[in-house]
Amino acid sequence: MVGVPESHTGWTFITSHARVLAAIADNPNVRIREIAARCRLTERAVARIISDLEQEGYLSHTREGRGNTYRIQPNKVLRHPAEAGLPVAALLSLLVQDEAERTRTPTVQN
């Protein structure tokens, strides 16, 4: 069993809700345990975030065997007034890398 992740101090650019959504976008069949490890959250926190996202219509799931398959609503707009009109798909395009991008060595530009 995966332990409680290390805590993080200070601020970050990306919220836990965005991280969880990106993990689901990367793999719609991902398990809560895997999301928790990837996002450095507890499983309980991930379950609460998934519930939040489902209640607001950003996400739905269907039960398949012992797991879930998640479906993101890509045209649902982000909640904050500063991002009014910006769809979830635009955010995810920044957060989710395809496999080729993940395996490439990043280049540093001066």
MIBA-662413 format. One line per field, with one value per atom (N, C-alpha, C, O, CB): residue number from 1; chain; residue in one letter; y, z, x. Coordinates in pm, whole numbers, plus 50000, padded with zeros to 5 digits. Glycine has a CB too. Layout:
// residues N
n: NUM  ...
chain: A  ...
res: a  ...
Y: Y  ...
Z: Z  ...
X: X  ...
This chain:
// residues 110
n: 1  1  1  1  1  2  2  2  2  2  3  3  3  3  3  4  4  4  4  4  5  5  5  5  5  6  6  6  6  6  7  7  7  7  7  8  8  8  8  8  9  9  9  9  9  10  10  10  10  10  11  11  11  11  11  12  12  12  12  12  13  13  13  13  13  14  14  14  14  14  15  15  15  15  15  16  16  16  16  16  17  17  17  17  17  18  18  18  18  18  19  19  19  19  19  20  20  20  20  20  21  21  21  21  21  22  22  22  22  22  23  23  23  23  23  24  24  24  24  24  25  25  25  25  25  26  26  26  26  26  27  27  27  27  27  28  28  28  28  28  29  29  29  29  29  30  30  30  30  30  31  31  31  31  31  32  32  32  32  32  33  33  33  33  33  34  34  34  34  34  35  35  35  35  35  36  36  36  36  36  37  37  37  37  37  38  38  38  38  38  39  39  39  39  39  40  40  40  40  40  41  41  41  41  41  42  42  42  42  42  43  43  43  43  43  44  44  44  44  44  45  45  45  45  45  46  46  46  46  46  47  47  47  47  47  48  48  48  48  48  49  49  49  49  49  50  50  50  50  50  51  51  51  51  51  52  52  52  52  52  53  53  53  53  53  54  54  54  54  54  55  55  55  55  55  56  56  56  56  56  57  57  57  57  57  58  58  58  58  58  59  59  59  59  59  60  60  60  60  60  61  61  61  61  61  62  62  62  62  62  63  63  63  63  63  64  64  64  64  64  65  65  65  65  65  66  66  66  66  66  67  67  67  67  67  68  68  68  68  68  69  69  69  69  69  70  70  70  70  70  71  71  71  71  71  72  72  72  72  72  73  73  73  73  73  74  74  74  74  74  75  75  75  75  75  76  76  76  76  76  77  77  77  77  77  78  78  78  78  78  79  79  79  79  79  80  80  80  80  80  81  81  81  81  81  82  82  82  82  82  83  83  83  83  83  84  84  84  84  84  85  85  85  85  85  86  86  86  86  86  87  87  87  87  87  88  88  88  88  88  89  89  89  89  89  90  90  90  90  90  91  91  91  91  91  92  92  92  92  92  93  93  93  93  93  94  94  94  94  94  95  95  95  95  95  96  96  96  96  96  97  97  97  97  97  98  98  98  98  98  99  99  99  99  99  100  100  100  100  100  101  101  101  101  101  102  102  102  102  102  103  103  103  103  103  104  104  104  104  104  105  105  105  105  105  106  106  106  106  106  107  107  107  107  107  108  108  108  108  108  109  109  109  109  109  110  110  110  110  110
chain: A  A  A  A  A  A  A  A  A  A  A  A  A  A  A  A  A  A  A  A  A  A  A  A  A  A  A  A  A  A  A  A  A  A  A  A  A  A  A  A  A  A  A  A  A  A  A  A  A  A  A  A  A  A  A  A  A  A  A  A  A  A  A  A  A  A  A  A  A  A  A  A  A  A  A  A  A  A  A  A  A  A  A  A  A  A  A  A  A  A  A  A  A  A  A  A  A  A  A  A  A  A  A  A  A  A  A  A  A  A  A  A  A  A  A  A  A  A  A  A  A  A  A  A  A  A  A  A  A  A  A  A  A  A  A  A  A  A  A  A  A  A  A  A  A  A  A  A  A  A  A  A  A  A  A  A  A  A  A  A  A  A  A  A  A  A  A  A  A  A  A  A  A  A  A  A  A  A  A  A  A  A  A  A  A  A  A  A  A  A  A  A  A  A  A  A  A  A  A  A  A  A  A  A  A  A  A  A  A  A  A  A  A  A  A  A  A  A  A  A  A  A  A  A  A  A  A  A  A  A  A  A  A  A  A  A  A  A  A  A  A  A  A  A  A  A  A  A  A  A  A  A  A  A  A  A  A  A  A  A  A  A  A  A  A  A  A  A  A  A  A  A  A  A  A  A  A  A  A  A  A  A  A  A  A  A  A  A  A  A  A  A  A  A  A  A  A  A  A  A  A  A  A  A  A  A  A  A  A  A  A  A  A  A  A  A  A  A  A  A  A  A  A  A  A  A  A  A  A  A  A  A  A  A  A  A  A  A  A  A  A  A  A  A  A  A  A  A  A  A  A  A  A  A  A  A  A  A  A  A  A  A  A  A  A  A  A  A  A  A  A  A  A  A  A  A  A  A  A  A  A  A  A  A  A  A  A  A  A  A  A  A  A  A  A  A  A  A  A  A  A  A  A  A  A  A  A  A  A  A  A  A  A  A  A  A  A  A  A  A  A  A  A  A  A  A  A  A  A  A  A  A  A  A  A  A  A  A  A  A  A  A  A  A  A  A  A  A  A  A  A  A  A  A  A  A  A  A  A  A  A  A  A  A  A  A  A  A  A  A  A  A  A  A  A  A  A  A  A  A  A  A  A  A  A  A  A  A  A  A  A  A  A  A  A  A  A  A  A  A  A  A  A  A  A  A  A  A  A  A  A  A  A  A  A  A  A  A  A  A  A  A  A  A  A  A  A  A  A  A  A  A  A  A  A  A  A  A  A  A  A  A  A  A  A  A  A  A  A  A
res: m  m  m  m  m  v  v  v  v  v  g  g  g  g  g  v  v  v  v  v  p  p  p  p  p  e  e  e  e  e  s  s  s  s  s  h  h  h  h  h  t  t  t  t  t  g  g  g  g  g  w  w  w  w  w  t  t  t  t  t  f  f  f  f  f  i  i  i  i  i  t  t  t  t  t  s  s  s  s  s  h  h  h  h  h  a  a  a  a  a  r  r  r  r  r  v  v  v  v  v  l  l  l  l  l  a  a  a  a  a  a  a  a  a  a  i  i  i  i  i  a  a  a  a  a  d  d  d  d  d  n  n  n  n  n  p  p  p  p  p  n  n  n  n  n  v  v  v  v  v  r  r  r  r  r  i  i  i  i  i  r  r  r  r  r  e  e  e  e  e  i  i  i  i  i  a  a  a  a  a  a  a  a  a  a  r  r  r  r  r  c  c  c  c  c  r  r  r  r  r  l  l  l  l  l  t  t  t  t  t  e  e  e  e  e  r  r  r  r  r  a  a  a  a  a  v  v  v  v  v  a  a  a  a  a  r  r  r  r  r  i  i  i  i  i  i  i  i  i  i  s  s  s  s  s  d  d  d  d  d  l  l  l  l  l  e  e  e  e  e  q  q  q  q  q  e  e  e  e  e  g  g  g  g  g  y  y  y  y  y  l  l  l  l  l  s  s  s  s  s  h  h  h  h  h  t  t  t  t  t  r  r  r  r  r  e  e  e  e  e  g  g  g  g  g  r  r  r  r  r  g  g  g  g  g  n  n  n  n  n  t  t  t  t  t  y  y  y  y  y  r  r  r  r  r  i  i  i  i  i  q  q  q  q  q  p  p  p  p  p  n  n  n  n  n  k  k  k  k  k  v  v  v  v  v  l  l  l  l  l  r  r  r  r  r  h  h  h  h  h  p  p  p  p  p  a  a  a  a  a  e  e  e  e  e  a  a  a  a  a  g  g  g  g  g  l  l  l  l  l  p  p  p  p  p  v  v  v  v  v  a  a  a  a  a  a  a  a  a  a  l  l  l  l  l  l  l  l  l  l  s  s  s  s  s  l  l  l  l  l  l  l  l  l  l  v  v  v  v  v  q  q  q  q  q  d  d  d  d  d  e  e  e  e  e  a  a  a  a  a  e  e  e  e  e  r  r  r  r  r  t  t  t  t  t  r  r  r  r  r  t  t  t  t  t  p  p  p  p  p  t  t  t  t  t  v  v  v  v  v  q  q  q  q  q  n  n  n  n  n
Y: 49881  50000  50124  50129  50000  50224  50348  50431  50446  50426  50486  50569  50709  50742  50576  50788  50927  51001  50989  50995  51076  51146  51253  51302  51210  51286  51394  51522  51548  51412  51602  51728  51828  51816  51783  51926  52029  52162  52193  52033  52239  52372  52476  52455  52398  52586  52691  52676  52584  52693  52764  52766  52692  52668  52910  52656  52591  52658  52728  52437  52638  52697  52621  52680  52701  52493  52408  52352  52303  52292  52359  52310  52158  52094  52368  52102  51957  51911  51802  51916  51990  51954  51943  51850  52058  52036  52032  51912  51847  52162  51881  51765  51635  51550  51757  51620  51499  51489  51382  51499  51599  51598  51561  51488  51735  51612  51579  51431  51369  51666  51375  51233  51148  51046  51195  51189  51117  51134  51039  51166  51254  51277  51191  51144  51427  51170  51089  50941  50869  51108  50896  50756  50749  50753  50668  50739  50737  50617  50617  50740  50516  50398  50395  50292  50272  50505  50512  50488  50525  50650  50426  50399  50514  50584  50264  50532  50639  50628  50729  50634  50507  50486  50541  50602  50335  50517  50564  50718  50782  50500  50774  50921  50981  51079  50965  50923  50973  50973  51071  50889  50865  50857  50959  51025  50716  50971  51064  51209  51290  51045  51241  51380  51414  51528  51407  51313  51329  51378  51473  51427  51308  51335  51205  51098  51393  51214  51094  51041  51115  51121  50914  50856  50924  50944  50705  50958  51026  51162  51200  51042  51235  51366  51351  51429  51438  51250  51226  51192  51244  51112  51107  51072  51195  51210  50966  51284  51407  51498  51559  51482  51508  51592  51536  51612  51602  51405  51342  51370  51399  51190  51362  51393  51538  51566  51365  51630  51772  51789  51856  51858  51728  51742  51682  51736  51674  51570  51509  51595  51614  51369  51648  51731  51856  51902  51770  51910  52032  52002  52094  52113  51873  51836  51832  51824  51929  51836  51830  51686  51662  51897  51592  51454  51362  51396  51428  51247  51141  51010  51002  51141  50907  50777  50666  50680  50752  50557  50434  50324  50318  50399  50239  50126  50017  49980  50073  49966  49856  49753  49770  49906  49645  49544  49602  49655  49491  49593  49646  49788  49847  49556  49844  49978  50074  50038  49973  50193  50298  50344  50341  50416  50387  50458  50598  50616  50385  50696  50835  50901  50866  50913  50996  51074  51221  51266  51032  51295  51439  51512  51474  51487  51617  51702  51814  51915  51760  51799  51893  52034  52128  51838  52051  52183  52260  52376  52169  52196  52265  52376  52353  52164  52495  52609  52609  52559  52742  52667  52676  52770  52857  52724  52753  52821  52964  53046  52744  52996  53127  53234  53211  53124  53351  53458  53500  53544  53578  53487  53524  53431  53469  53523  53311  53216  53199  53096  53080  53295  53287  53249  53312  53420  53145  53101  53002  52942  53219  52983  52889  52747  52719  52926  52656  52520  52436  52465  52452  52333  52238  52182  52162  52123  52159  52103  52191  52139  52087  52323  52413  52395  52394  52559  52382  52359  52225  52217  52363  52123  51990  51983  51905  51887  52062  52060  52108  52072  52149  52188  52234  52134  52126  52368  52058  51972  51828  51762  51971  51780  51640  51631  51688  51574  51559  51540  51404  51308  51552  51395  51263  51185  51241  51274  51057  50968  51014  51004  50827  51063  51109  51226  51233  51149  51317  51432  51390  51445  51532  51292  51248  51182  51194  51152  51113  51038  51119  51077  50915  51235  51323  51394  51427  51425  51416  51492  51640  51691  51464  51708  51851  51932  51903  51906  52033  52123  52253  52300  52149  52308  52435  52545  52536  52433  52650  52762  52877  52906  52807  52940  53054  53183  53290  53057
Z: 50000  50000  50000  50067  50122  49925  49914  50038  50081  49787  50097  50216  50182  50065  50290  50284  50266  50200  50245  50401  50093  50024  50111  50207  49898  50076  50141  50128  50023  50082  50233  50222  50144  50134  50362  50090  50012  50081  50122  49865  50093  50152  50042  49942  50265  50060  49960  49858  49866  49890  49765  49665  49540  49519  49630  49458  49330  49223  49253  49337  49099  48988  48958  48913  48864  48982  48940  49062  49155  48848  49062  49175  49173  49071  49172  49285  49295  49202  49144  49440  49188  49098  48954  48882  49106  48912  48776  48760  48655  48744  48863  48854  48840  48758  48977  48919  48912  48775  48715  49024  48726  48595  48485  48393  48565  48495  48397  48403  48300  48419  48523  48537  48473  48410  48686  48488  48428  48276  48203  48486  48229  48084  48023  47910  48054  48096  48049  48041  47955  48140  48132  48135  48195  48317  48216  48112  48163  48252  48319  48046  48253  48335  48460  48528  48254  48490  48603  48735  48750  48605  48827  48960  49055  49038  49017  49154  49251  49316  49338  49359  49346  49408  49319  49367  49436  49188  49094  49082  49074  48955  49081  49076  49200  49191  49065  49315  49441  49437  49478  49560  49389  49383  49284  49313  49343  49170  49067  49113  49089  48938  49178  49218  49358  49403  49212  49426  49562  49656  49732  49564  49648  49732  49801  49764  49649  49902  49962  49875  49796  50107  49888  49813  49851  49765  49838  49976  50021  49954  49913  50175  49943  49876  49729  49676  49890  49663  49522  49507  49416  49465  49593  49585  49603  49534  49692  49695  49717  49595  49556  49842  49533  49414  49298  49226  49375  49280  49174  49197  49103  49168  49321  49354  49320  49263  49504  49356  49321  49170  49123  49373  49095  48949  48888  48792  48888  48945  48895  48929  48845  48953  49050  49091  49005  48981  49237  48959  48876  48727  48646  48903  48689  48550  48463  48340  48490  48525  48449  48416  48326  48526  48489  48482  48511  48589  48581  48448  48482  48477  48423  48384  48532  48527  48507  48541  48654  48452  48442  48507  48494  48294  48576  48644  48542  48467  48762  48536  48447  48526  48555  48324  48562  48646  48783  48849  48581  48824  48955  48946  49047  49019  48826  48808  48748  48723  48722  48724  48663  48534  48518  48759  48443  48324  48334  48344  48189  48331  48346  48210  48113  48431  48205  48083  48120  48202  48012  48061  48085  47985  47868  48075  48030  47943  47892  47960  48018  47773  47726  47697  47698  47603  47673  47639  47760  47747  47539  47876  47999  48028  48026  48120  48057  48078  48222  48314  48048  48237  48368  48457  48408  48355  48587  48684  48718  48747  48807  48715  48761  48657  48538  48791  48700  48606  48514  48402  48682  48561  48478  48358  48257  48561  48368  48256  48190  48128  48305  48203  48149  48002  47922  48168  47968  47829  47789  47682  47740  47870  47838  47872  47988  47913  47775  47803  47872  47863  47674  47939  48006  47908  47945  48069  47785  47684  47666  47645  47550  47675  47660  47776  47755  47652  47896  48012  47999  48022  48142  47963  47952  47842  47853  47927  47738  47631  47683  47628  47513  47788  47849  47950  47969  47917  48014  48124  48084  48149  48227  47978  47941  47821  47715  47910  47838  47729  47667  47736  47778  47536  47475  47506  47555  47321  47479  47514  47453  47519  47469  47331  47266  47342  47358  47120  47387  47463  47596  47640  47486  47660  47792  47786  47880  47851  47677  47668  47611  47617  47585  47555  47501  47613  47716  47406  47594  47691  47671  47560  47675  47780  47765  47728  47770  47893  47647  47609  47685  47707  47454  47724  47797  47700  47630  47918  47695  47607  47689  47798  47532  47635  47705  47659  47706  47682
X: 50084  50000  50088  50191  49904  50047  50122  50097  49982  50083  50204  50191  50144  50122  50322  50129  50089  50205  50318  50049  50178  50285  50350  50290  50232  50473  50544  50463  50403  50685  50461  50388  50473  50595  50353  50405  50473  50449  50337  50422  50553  50536  50549  50618  50641  50482  50486  50375  50293  50620  50374  50268  50312  50431  50228  50215  50242  50158  50061  50213  50194  50119  49990  49893  50205  49990  49878  49807  49871  49929  49675  49597  49590  49619  49456  49553  49535  49423  49432  49504  49318  49209  49260  49223  49095  49344  49399  49491  49491  49476  49571  49660  49581  49616  49749  49476  49393  49327  49325  49286  49273  49210  49310  49276  49147  49431  49535  49572  49594  49659  49580  49611  49502  49531  49627  49378  49266  49267  49240  49132  49299  49307  49416  49403  49334  49523  49635  49597  49647  49756  49509  49467  49327  49313  49567  49223  49085  49052  48949  48990  49137  49113  49201  49210  49137  49266  49359  49284  49168  49430  49353  49295  49328  49429  49347  49244  49263  49401  49468  49153  49444  49575  49687  49782  49597  49675  49776  49774  49879  49754  49655  49643  49707  49782  49494  49679  49734  49887  49950  49683  49945  50091  50147  50246  50136  50084  50132  50122  50212  50053  50012  49985  50037  50026  49837  50093  50142  50032  50050  50259  49918  49803  49764  49812  49684  49679  49624  49511  49453  49574  49481  49370  49238  49152  49361  49223  49101  49087  48977  49101  49196  49193  49157  49078  49330  49213  49181  49033  48967  49269  48980  48838  48750  48649  48803  48789  48712  48719  48619  48763  48836  48852  48771  48706  49001  48774  48693  48546  48472  48719  48503  48363  48330  48225  48335  48420  48400  48385  48293  48519  48476  48475  48348  48294  48598  48302  48178  48057  47969  48160  48051  47937  47924  47813  47951  48036  48034  48024  48019  48158  48020  48000  48125  48115  47905  48242  48366  48406  48486  48478  48350  48394  48276  48187  48509  48275  48179  48254  48364  48055  48194  48260  48158  48041  48341  48206  48126  48207  48329  48090  48138  48201  48226  48136  48113  48348  48383  48460  48579  48465  48391  48453  48482  48393  48582  48608  48647  48701  48739  48752  48706  48760  48660  48544  48882  48704  48622  48687  48809  48603  48603  48650  48592  48471  48608  48680  48639  48623  48691  48740  48532  48510  48509  48428  48377  48599  48610  48522  48515  48759  48456  48376  48467  48483  48250  48526  48629  48579  48658  48692  48451  48398  48346  48306  48288  48346  48303  48404  48525  48292  48355  48445  48498  48434  48373  48617  48681  48601  48528  48827  48614  48529  48570  48483  48526  48696  48741  48708  48726  48892  48662  48628  48743  48719  48581  48866  48981  48997  49058  49108  48943  48949  48813  48787  49002  48726  48590  48595  48663  48516  48522  48513  48620  48610  48520  48722  48830  48786  48753  48960  48785  48739  48846  48965  48696  48801  48890  48992  49108  48808  48952  49044  49167  49277  48972  49151  49266  49364  49485  49219  49312  49398  49470  49590  49315  49396  49456  49561  49656  49349  49545  49645  49780  49884  49599  49780  49904  49960  50081  49882  49873  49914  49944  50024  49810  49882  49897  49989  49962  49760  50096  50191  50166  50132  50337  50184  50173  50301  50399  50149  50299  50409  50542  50646  50378  50540  50663  50724  50846  50636  50641  50690  50750  50851  50577  50688  50734  50871  50950  50635  50900  51024  51138  51254  51004  51108  51212  51286  51227  51151  51414  51492  51460  51470  51645  51422  51391  51514  51625  51330  51490  51600  51583  51471  51603  51694  51693  51729  51830  51791  51646  51674  51731  51683  51546  51832  51893  51833  51872  52044
